[in-house]
Amino acid sequence: MVSIKETNLYPNVIKELNYSFADIYIFKGYVISEIKEGIVFNWDNHAKTVIDDVTKFLNTDGGDLIYISNRINSYSVMAQDWIKFFKNSYKLKGYYVVSDRQTSIMGYMVENLFFKNKMKKFSSIYEAINWLEKGRITEVA
């Protein structure tokens, strides 16, 4: 697994948001997150801040965005906090998880229980971007 900063995708970043808990890369039509090692990512301490900053910068409710979680580090997600995301009227066009770790696969399955839309899992960031660029968005393989 590789950070966006170490790829040929990095020059296409429109805006980079750096927090103590994550680095967020905004591209045209999609956002890539890299949560820091050991974080327990939740709505109140992390997600709300990121979502407010991204939606304000792009002037969107997120309905036109793909969110890609580039899981280069080991961390936890409070899956039930997806309920708070939707209760606050936020949207996503698609949600991709990039990970080659078995523990992330289990987390993906739990998140999928709470996420209202379709999710897609990839083993590399390039695979996810290729899928997105071909216009497949959330189509199941």
GIFEN-V879335 format. One line per field, one symbol per residue. phi: phi as a letter, one per 30 degrees, with the letter a starting at -180 (. if undefined). Layout:
# GIFEN-V879335
phi->???
This chain:
# GIFEN-V879335
phi->.bdedccddeddddacccbdcacbcccdjabccbddeidcdbddcbeedddedddddchbcjdccccccdddccacbdeddeddeddcidbbdabcccaccddddddeddeddcddcdcbcbcbddddddedddidhcedd
